[in-house]
Amino acid sequence: MRIGHFAERFGVSIDTIRFYVENGLVLPEMVHNQRIFDQQCVQDMELVLTLKKMRFSLSEIKKMISLIRLTNLIDQSDKEYYSQFFLKKQEELRTEKEEIDQALQLIDVQLGWSSLDLGEESPKIGIPISFFSNFCCPDCGQALQLDQAKVESNQIHEGILSCRCGYKAKIEEGILRTRTAVEEETLVESRITHEYLDSFDPNFLSFAIKSVEWLAKRINYKSTQNSTILELGTGSGTFLGRIMEKLKPPCVYVATDQRFSQLLELKRVIEKHAPRPDLVLIASNFCDLPLRNASVDFVLDIYGTFSHMFTNDNFPISSVRAWMKHQALWYGAYVYFEPNQFEFLEPFKKQAPFFDLRRIKASFQGFEKVDAAKIGSCHSLGDLRNRMREGTISYAWACVARRILT
């Protein structure tokens, strides 16, 4: 629906809706220069108005909605973290002693919901035996041998992968750890999204989530049945959590991140969620994944290759296209900057070409465009705040492209 109908539905002015859109609380899609508000916008608006009745500030509402969008509140720790907002507000309202009955009732309801038990955990995640044939040596392309395997319920939880050329990798706690995995600890008691929420400008998080929503709406979920989906730089699993329940089984979701500890934490969270797709977790630089050529139906790059831009001299798509089947789809989201309007600090100046939208588009050689859009802009720099001149405006571009063999 358009902005006038949307405002009328909630009994507020059009200026109020514009204010919420500008602050990232409601994320309509731009179609022919018109904002279009869908069912997700309705749900976001209902939540905003409910939180306002509880006397949450605009800053608090931004953080709470960012937490929901980033985590989908799948994990109990996320729900407990979410409940802290309500506990703090409850204490503030009790000291006011006037006109707080309605707000306290709503908070009590929310606190009761957030403490619900998740129930029994689903079976432990390992490497599905049925997927093993999709592995191959990244050095010579030969099939890998599995030794010292521990297998339960057709899932490989421990084992050594090796090739006659000398390549080796290890399956540890159900995760494939390659030679390019890094040892970076993640706080088990506080997921990375909580740290992001505390340290990042909520406007930047809303800016980033717009691309997540745009891409999630463009996946044909029926076509995910019997497919292999590869996500580059899965991180805390924001996009996986967003689409997991919509995927059509059987399908395999290959989640990659260079940090083994990050995947271990993601595994702990996802094991509490059912139903879920077959999940393959690989701790590796995505340029070094031990995957067979033409084995992937969908590639998801939702800002996942961001760090790649600072450690390599090529665009990420050049390292990944060989794994994609003919007609495979690429879903990508990228940060870019307008020419002559940004400046990297030393020693990052040489990375500037990787944030030029024209060059990002040019990297999609061998692909045909299915859909693409400039998603928006933000005055906050997020992860780039220590690498760029202050005042630089960030822009986001998202695309869906189909692999064409030439």
HUVENLIN-V840850 format. One record per backbone hydrogen bond with DSSP energy under -0.5 kcal/mol. CO is the residue of the C=O (numbers start at 1). NH is the residue of the N-H. E is the energy in kcal/mol with one decimal. If there is no record, write none. Layout:
# HUVENLIN-V840850
CO,NH,E
CO,NH,E
This chain:
# HUVENLIN-V840850
1,37,-3.4
2,6,-2.4
3,7,-2.6
4,8,-2.2
5,9,-2.2
6,10,-1.2
7,11,-0.7
7,12,-2.2
8,11,-0.7
13,17,-1.7
14,18,-2.5
15,19,-2.2
16,20,-2.1
17,21,-2.4
18,22,-2.8
19,23,-1.4
20,25,-2.3
20,26,-0.9
21,24,-1.7
26,28,-0.6
29,31,-0.6
29,36,-2.8
31,34,-1.2
34,31,-3.0
35,37,-0.5
36,29,-2.0
36,38,-0.6
38,42,-1.8
39,43,-2.3
40,44,-2.5
41,45,-2.6
42,46,-2.4
43,47,-2.1
44,48,-2.6
45,49,-2.5
46,50,-2.0
47,51,-2.7
48,52,-2.2
49,53,-1.7
50,54,-1.0
51,56,-2.0
52,55,-1.9
57,61,-2.5
58,62,-2.2
59,63,-1.9
60,64,-2.4
61,65,-2.6
62,66,-2.3
63,67,-2.2
64,68,-2.1
65,69,-2.5
66,70,-2.4
67,71,-2.4
68,72,-2.6
71,74,-1.3
75,79,-1.7
76,80,-2.5
77,81,-2.4
78,82,-2.6
79,83,-2.2
80,84,-1.0
81,84,-0.6
81,85,-0.6
82,85,-1.0
82,86,-0.7
83,87,-2.2
84,88,-2.3
85,89,-1.9
86,90,-2.2
87,91,-1.7
88,92,-1.7
89,93,-2.5
90,94,-2.0
91,95,-1.1
92,96,-0.7
93,96,-0.8
93,97,-1.2
100,104,-2.7
101,105,-2.0
102,106,-1.9
103,107,-2.3
104,108,-2.6
105,109,-1.9
106,110,-2.1
107,111,-2.9
108,112,-2.1
109,113,-2.1
110,114,-2.5
111,115,-0.9
113,116,-1.6
126,128,-0.7
127,156,-2.9
128,131,-1.7
128,132,-0.6
129,132,-1.2
131,134,-2.5
132,135,-2.0
134,292,-2.9
137,141,-1.8
142,137,-3.2
145,147,-0.5
145,162,-2.0
147,160,-2.9
149,151,-0.5
150,157,-3.1
150,158,-1.1
152,155,-1.5
154,129,-2.3
155,152,-2.5
155,157,-0.7
156,127,-2.4
157,174,-2.4
158,150,-2.4
159,171,-3.2
160,147,-2.5
161,169,-2.5
162,145,-3.0
163,166,-1.9
167,163,-2.0
169,161,-2.9
170,172,-0.7
170,177,-3.8
171,159,-1.6
172,175,-1.7
174,281,-0.5
175,172,-3.1
175,177,-0.7
176,178,-0.6
176,283,-3.1
177,170,-2.5
178,181,-1.5
182,184,-1.2
182,260,-1.4
183,185,-0.5
191,194,-1.6
191,195,-1.1
192,196,-2.2
193,197,-2.3
194,198,-1.7
195,199,-1.9
196,200,-2.5
201,204,-1.2
201,205,-1.5
202,206,-2.5
203,207,-2.0
204,208,-2.4
205,209,-2.4
206,210,-1.3
207,211,-0.6
208,211,-0.8
208,212,-1.0
209,213,-2.6
210,214,-2.4
211,215,-2.5
212,216,-2.5
213,217,-1.8
215,218,-1.3
216,219,-0.8
219,221,-1.2
220,223,-1.1
221,224,-1.2
221,248,-0.7
222,225,-1.2
224,227,-1.5
227,252,-2.5
228,297,-2.3
228,298,-1.7
229,231,-0.5
229,254,-4.0
230,300,-3.1
231,233,-0.5
231,256,-1.4
234,237,-2.0
237,241,-2.7
238,242,-1.4
239,243,-1.7
240,244,-2.1
243,246,-1.7
243,247,-1.0
244,247,-0.8
247,249,-0.7
250,226,-4.0
251,278,-1.7
252,229,-3.2
252,254,-0.6
253,255,-0.8
253,280,-2.6
254,231,-3.0
254,256,-0.5
255,282,-2.5
256,234,-3.6
257,284,-0.8
258,182,-3.1
258,260,-0.8
259,263,-1.7
260,264,-2.2
261,265,-1.9
262,266,-2.2
263,267,-2.7
264,268,-1.8
265,269,-1.8
266,270,-2.8
267,271,-2.2
269,272,-1.3
270,273,-2.2
271,122,-2.5
278,253,-3.2
279,281,-0.5
280,255,-2.5
280,282,-0.5
281,176,-2.8
282,257,-1.8
282,284,-0.9
283,178,-2.4
285,288,-2.5
286,289,-0.8
289,291,-1.8
290,136,-1.5
292,295,-0.6
296,325,-2.5
297,329,-2.2
298,230,-3.1
299,301,-0.5
299,331,-3.1
300,232,-2.7
301,303,-1.5
301,333,-2.5
303,306,-1.4
305,309,-1.0
306,309,-1.1
307,310,-1.5
308,311,-1.3
308,312,-1.3
315,318,-1.3
316,319,-1.3
316,320,-0.7
317,320,-0.8
317,321,-2.0
320,323,-1.9
321,324,-1.3
322,294,-2.0
323,295,-1.8
323,296,-2.4
325,328,-2.1
328,403,-3.3
329,299,-2.7
330,332,-0.6
330,401,-2.3
331,301,-3.4
332,399,-2.4
333,303,-1.3
334,397,-2.5
336,395,-2.0
338,341,-1.8
343,389,-2.7
345,348,-2.7
348,351,-2.0
349,352,-1.7
351,354,-1.8
352,355,-2.1
353,356,-1.3
355,337,-2.4
355,357,-0.6
356,359,-0.5
356,360,-2.3
357,361,-2.4
358,362,-2.0
359,363,-1.3
360,363,-0.5
361,364,-1.5
363,365,-1.0
364,367,-1.2
366,404,-3.2
368,402,-2.9
371,400,-3.3
373,375,-0.7
373,398,-2.5
376,396,-2.0
378,394,-3.0
381,384,-2.3
382,385,-1.8
384,387,-2.2
384,388,-1.1
387,345,-3.0
389,392,-1.4
394,378,-2.3
395,336,-2.4
396,375,-2.2
396,376,-0.9
397,334,-2.7
398,373,-2.4
399,332,-2.4
400,370,-3.0
400,371,-1.9
401,330,-3.2
402,368,-2.4
403,327,-2.6
